Amino acid sequence: MLSKLLSSQIIIYHCILFFSFSLSVNYFVDLEIVNYLAYVCFHLTLIYLFFYFFHFSHIFVTFLYAIFFDIFLVDSISPHLITFLAFVVLFYFTKKYLFNLSSSNVSYIIFILTLIMFISEALIANLQFNYPINFENFLWIFITFIIIFYPTLLVFSKIDKL
Amino acid sequence: MALSFKVKAISRKRFIKNIFLSFIFLSSFLLILFSKSDYFVINKFKSISNTYLHPITSFVTTPLKVASNLQTQFYEFRNLKVENKILKEEIMRLKKWQALAIHNSSENRVLKKLLNATNNNLSLVKTASILTRNDFLYSKMVKINAGLKDGVIKEMAVINHRGLVGRTVDTSINNSKVLLLTDPNSSISIKTISNENHSLVRGADDGVHLVSAFIKDEKMPKVGDLVVTSGSAQVFPADILVGKIVKIIKNNFYVLPFVNFKNIDYVQVVETK
């Protein structure tokens, strides 16, 4: 079990997660696109990790990241925590069906899930803490997501073959 | 026997998993609840994560910070010639203003003596620099390197040379979090310089302007009016420059802050004398 948890791919994915988390919570005024890239990359990596390397400990890792995202980006705990946990529950109870899907179907599901996560985070932040849904930010997130989605999955599939 | 042992092991594993999941959901529920009620535990948790986790994330992003600084320096070098010309013109203009200011200052001193008026109502607590910025996506916050050990406490006004920046919302021993004016949850009471209109403003949806949330006696100010803090909410000292009214849409006026929030390096934490 420990060897599964410490396999080289999982360590790489956790490094990607931490690096993209660090970039997301430190705002670069002159390189704003890096923040968008990191934020999108974090969500994609997290969902991918669940689909292909599911381990019970990942739920705890997700829980921690959600709290820290909320503290650093929203200053109150809720939007990321609720969204990430909803994803965990959804995944946990449907995983036996999801694991039977083909890789192309899984990529469609990852695409849709990531979009739903972005929207639900913004909606919860708006409903609970009065943060307006900034359409310019959203547009940037969607554009970044659409551009990097396919290349990221390609890179991830290369990492899987290591 | 082997089968029964296997069944027992599986059921024990499932039991541990269920306990673990319940723990995660219970802690999430409590955290959300505490976050809403502004409980002591959550503030402690925030301050600990700011003190210990943020330095690590900052360290990880150091190469990018260096790249960002290099890019800024490159643009500055490229614009050096044009900027020099602008600065020379500015010096000429400022020299005229300086003469006028010296004249006004001496006149002011004499008038104050005649009226027996008190001096500036601001007292400086600490000058600090910006450590990290968290104004990406949702909240508009920055972290400064002044905290409880420097006498900085919650709800203190933060200014720079251009005017009001925000207020401190969370302090630890060495650092503090500053909620910028442009945050939608940051509300300040302001008045026009002419003292005719009093109102409350908060961060607008665009993240750049401030929008009126309440206008006293529904007296609408004019476009071009300068606004300062009114000091009535007891958080900000009175008469700190805030910005200029730039547009009026549907009974709401929009203020463009004087502070350029994309370019703040140093700030001052102040309080009323």
Interface residues (C-beta under 8 A of the other chain):
Chain A: F18 F19 F21 S22 L23 S24 V25 N26 Y27 F28 V29 D30 L31 E32 V34 N35 Y39 F56 I59 F60 F63 I67 F68 D70 I71 F72 L73 V74 D75 S76 I77 S78 P79 L81 I82 L85 Y92 A125 Q128 F129 N130 Y131 P132 N134 E136 N137
Chain B: K17 F20 L21 I24 F25 S27 S28 L31 I32 F34 S35 K36 I42 F45 K46 S49 N50 L53 H54 I56 T57 S58 V60 T61 L64 K65 A67 S68 Q71 T72 T132 R133 N134 D135 F136 L137 Y138 S139 M141 V169 D170 K177 P184 N185 D205 D206 G207 K262 N263
